[in-house]
Amino acid sequence: MTKRQKMFYFIRFSGLGLVVGVAYIDPGNWGTDIAAGSKFGYSLLWVVVMSNVIGMFMQYLSSKLGIITGLSLAENCRDNLSKYKSFSLWITAEFAAIATDLAEVIGAAIAFNLLFGIPLIYGAIITCFDTLLILSLERIGIRKVESVIIGMMVLIACIYLVEIYLASPDWYQIGYHAVVPEFQEGSIVIAVGILGATVMPHAIFLHSAMMKTRQNMFQVLRSPKRIVKFSTIDTVIALSIAGLINGAILVMSAATFHQNNLIIESIEEAYQTLTPLLGNLSSTSFGIALLASGLASSIVATLSGQIIFEGFTKFKAKLWKRRIFIRAITIIPAVIAIYFGTSTLDILVISQVILSLQLPFTVIPLVYFTSKEKIMGKEYVNKKHIKIMAVIAVSIIVIMNVLLLNYMFI
């Protein structure tokens, strides 16, 4: 195969990385990154970088599992673990799906409120209907849904180029704190929240399942090694973009709010404060990007919830019935939280902490399956250096969760 042919097929294959990457820039990330930047300046930027690298690695393992086994992570749990273990993992995965969708719906509802003055509860309901409407495009091809999601991600990236330009951050501080670990008093909750907001359990489940949408490409490419390589490149490019956006949110918050000794307690406050500090262009751009983030990540969360539920249970019904059922499960907590007037930023940060606490129950089975020769085959089972990297990544996740629990309860 010539270089031109490889490039042609890679372009046709790519797209899944960006779809999964949307989960890495959801409103939960906005909540934790804004909180981190306004309270602790640039000091937690290294957590964003570290979390993004771990995310890339886990998404690589997830896509490889889907390519080689032809099954999603949820299906592998169901087929290769005892009923008790599979059921336990399913329950934790459902909690992760609910926490994820809580952040997505809240984020989009806030954006509707800020841009159009729509009350939060109505904004949450509109988000649900918008999500189902966009997902209905799947009837004319999954690529149509992918195109909408990718378009929203590109929009968010362009808007944050504008935000960074307007904020005029300290580039030396950015370079220093991107690589030098530092904890300030009280920053552990936000740091763990960033980890949970970046390495998303539902995105790991989704990536392994979405590889099935490229089955026709598998027949053309034939070589599993080439397919894994294409998927890896696609993932690295997409999550690099997502990581830069996450970093940009934290940097904007640090340069704008922390620099002016402003601790932001809600996304609404961030929006309102941007106008006097940076002008109407900044606040309006912020609202539009938040809306795109909420809608796009809500689509991804709904797809993931469907994949988790079906993979673990083998539940079969008409697609629209499954989608409505899963949407109903995940929308209820968001409506309850809005009704009781809970701080939106607190909701977003807490939801991401829940995701971080669930994360070991997703990544440990993933590493286990991809390290089993019986499941992956001799050629594609994790090699020694991959296993070492996996142990390090899982250890970081577990240690940060232990630090969080120690901080909260001891």
N, C-alpha and C positions, 0 to 999 in steps of 0.2 A: 504494500500500500504506500503510495507516494505521500510526501508531506502535504501537498494540496488536498489530497483525498482525506487524510487524517484530520486536517483543519475543517473540512466540509462536514465530516461526520461528527466531529466534536461539537460544532455549532448546532447541529441537529440534535445531538444528545443533551447538550447543556440546558440549564433552566431549573433543574431540581434544586441545585445549590442555592439559587436565589429565592426559591419558594421556601425552603427550609430556613434560609437566612432571615426572612421576615420575622420569624419567631424570636430572633436575637435582637430585634429593634422594636419590640412591642411596648405598649404603654407602661408595663412593669419596669422595663429598662429606664424609661423616662423618669418614673417615680424615684427609683433608686439612684440614678445618675444625677438628677437634679438635687436630691437630698444630699448626696455625697459631695457634690461641687459647692453647694451653698454653705454646708456646715464645716467641711474639712478642706476646702480649696482643691488643689491639684493632688493632694497626698494619696488618694485612693485610685489614681489613674492606673497604677500597676495592677490593681485587682481586675480592671477591665481588660488589660492586655493578657494577663495570665488566664482569666476565664475564657477569653476568646480562643487562645491557643488550645486549652483543654477541650473547648467546644469543637474546634476543627478536628481534633483527634478522635473524639467520640463519634462525630458525624461520619468520619472516614470508616470507623469500625462498623457503624450501623449500615452504611451503604454497601460495604463489602459483605456483610451478613445477608442482606437482601439479594445481592447479585448471585452469590454462590449457592445459597440454600433455596432461593425462590420464595422464601417466606419472610414475613415481617418479624420483628422482635417479639411482638405479642404472640404470634403463631408459634414461634420457636419456644417460648415459655410454656405454652399450652401443650406442645407435642413432646418436649424434652424434660419437663419437670413433673414432679408429683402433683396430684390435684390440689393438695393443700398448699404447696408452694406457689403454684400457678394462681390459685384463688387469692392468696395473700398479696401477690404482686399486682394482680388485677385491681384489688381494692385500693392499694396505694397509688396506682396509675390513674384511677378514676378521681381520687382526691387531687392529684396533680392537674388533671384536665379541668376540674372545677376551679381550682386556684388560678390556672392559666386564663380561662375564659372570664373569670371575675375581673382580672386586670384589663383584658382586651375590651370588654363591654364598658367598663367604667371609663377607660381612656377615650373611647369613641364618644360616649355620652358627654363627657366633659368638653370635648371638641365641638360637638353640636351646640352645647350650651354657650360656649365662649364665642363661637362664630355667628350663631343665629338666634341666641337667646332661648333655645328650646330647653325646658326643664329636664333635669337629669333622668328621671324615670322614663319620660317619653323618648329621650335620646337613646336610652338602653334598648327600648322596644324597637325603635327605628333601626338600630344597629343589627338586631337579630334578623329583621326582615331583609335588610340590605345584604347581609351575609348569605342568607338563603337564596336571594335573587341572583347574586353573582355566582354562587355555586351551581345554580340551575344551568349556567353556560356549559357545564360538564357534559350535558346531553349532546352538544355539538362538538365536543372534544375537550379533553383535559388541558390541552395547550391553550385554549381560550381563557380558562381560569388562571393558568400560569401567567399568561400575558398580562392580565389585570393586576395580579399580585406583583409581578416584576415592574410594571409601570409605576405602581405606588411606591415601591422601594427606590426606584430611580428618582422620583419626585422628592422623597424625603432626603435623599443624598444631596440633591441640588439645593434644597432649602437650607440644609445645614452648612453648605459652603457659604451661603449668604450670611447665616447667623455667625459663623466664625469670623468672617470678614468684619462684620459690624462690632463684634465683641472685642477685637484686638487683643488676644490673649498673650501671656508671657511664654514665648516659645522655649526659653531656657528651662523654666519650671516644668513645662510639658515633657521635654526630653528627659529631665532628671527623674520626675516622679513616674514616668512610664516604665522605668526599669529598676528603681530603687524601692524596695518594700518599706512601708511605714504605717504603723497604727497609731492613731491618736485616741485619747480617752473617749470611750463611747462610740467608736467607729466600727466595732466588730459586727454589730447588727446590720449596718449599711453594707459592710464588706461582704458578708454572707448573702445579703439580699442581692448584691451585684452578681455574685456567683450563680445564685438561683435564677436570676433574671437573664443571664447570658447562656449558661448551659441548661437548655430547657428539656426536661424529660419528654414532653410530647413531641418535640422536634426529632429526638432520637428514635422514638417509635415511628414517626411519620416517614423519615428518610428511608428506613429499611423497606417500608411498604410501598413507597412511591416508585421504587426501582421497577415494579411490575408495569408501570406505564411506559417503560422503555423496552418491553419485550421484543417489539418489532426491530428495534435497533440491535438487540442482542443477536438476532438472526443474521443481520448484515455484518456486524463486527466480528462475530464468531468467537474470537479469543476473549475468555473471561479476564485475562490479565490486562488486555487493552481497555476493557469496559471498566475495570476497577481503576485503572490509571485515569481515564476520562472523568470518572466520577470524583476522584481525588482532586484533580485540577479544578473541576467545576466547584467543588466544595470550598477549596482554599480561596479561590477568587471571590466567591460570594460572601464567605464569612470574613474575609479581609475588609470588604466594603461595609459589612454590618459592624465590624469592630471599630472602623473609623467613625461611623455614625455614632455609636455608643460613646466613644471617646470624645467626639465633638459635643455631645449633649453635656457631659460632665465638664468639659473645658469651658463651654459657654456659661454654664452655671457658676463655675469658679471665677471666671473673668468678670462676669456681670454682677452676680449677687454677693459672693464671698468678698470680692474686692471692695464692695461698698458696705460690708458688715451687715448684710441682709440674710437672715436665715429664712428660707422659704418653707412654709408649712403645707402648701397645696399647689397643685399644678395651676389652678385658677389664679393663685397669687403670683406664680411665675409669669403667667400670661399678662396680668395687669401691671406688674412691675417692669416688664420689658419696655412698655410704651414710653414712660418718662426717661428710662435709662438709654434705650437704643432707638426709639421711634416706632411709629405705627407699622412700618414695613416688617420690623423684627417680630412684633407680637402677632401680626396677621399671618406671617410665614410660619411661626411657631404653631398657631392653631390649625393651619392647613396640614402641616406635617403630622401633627398629633392625630387628626382625623384620618389621614391616609394610613398611619401606623395602626390605629385602632381597628379600622375596617379590614385591612390586609391581614393582620395577625389574627383577627377573629375568624376569618375564612380558614386560615391554617389551623387554628385551634379546633374548629368544627370538624375539619377533615381528620385531624389527629384523634379527636374524641371518638369518631366513627370507627377509625382503624383500631384503636385500643379496645373498644367494646366488642367489635366483630371478631378481632383476633383472639381474644381470650374466651369468648362465649360461643362462637359459631352462630350467633344470632342472625337470622336471615329474614328480611322483609323488603318491601319496596323501598327504593333509595330515599324518596321524599319523606316517607314515614320514619325511617331511621334518623334522618337529619333533624326532623322536627322533634322527635323523642329526645335525642341527645342535646339539642338546643334548649329544650325545656328544663332538662336536668341542670345545665350549667348556668342558665339565666336567673334562676330563683335566688341564689346567694347574692348576686349583684343587685337585684331589685330590693331585697331585704336590707342590704347595707346602705343603699341610697335612701330608702324609706326612713331609716333610723338616724340619718344625717351623719354617719361616720365620716371622718376626715378622708377625703379621696386619696391624699398622698399616703396616709397611714394604711389604707386598704391596699394600695399598690405595693408598698414596701412589705407588708405582712404577707401578701400573696406570694411574693418572690421568696421570702424566707421559708414558707411552706414548701415551695418548689425545691429549694436547696436541701431541705430536710428529706424530701422524697428521692432526691437525685441518686443516692447510693443504691436504692432499690431498682433503679433503671440501669445504671452503668455497670454494676457488678454482674448481673446476668448477661449483659452485652459482652463484657470482657470474657466471661466464662464460656459462652457459646463460640466466640471467635477464636478461643484458645483450644477448643476441642477438635482434634483431628477427625474424629468420627463424624462431626457435623460439617466441618469446613473442607475436609480433604487435606492430604499431605502438602499440596502446593500452596494452599491459601490460608492454612491455619496460622495464627499469629506466631511470628518468629521470636527468638529470644529477646531481641532489642525492643520489639513492639510490646512484649509482655512486661518488660521492665518499665517502659513508658506508661503502660496502662496501670501498673501498680502505683507508680508515682502520682499519676493523675487522680486515681481513686483515693489514695492516701491524703492528698491535699483536700479533696472534697470532704472526706470523713473528719479530718483534723479541724477544718473550719467549722463544721457542724458541731463538733465537740466543744470548741471554743465558744460558739454561740450558746449552746445549752448551759455551759458553765457560767457564762455571763448572765444569762436570764434567770437561772434557778439557784445559783450558789453564791 
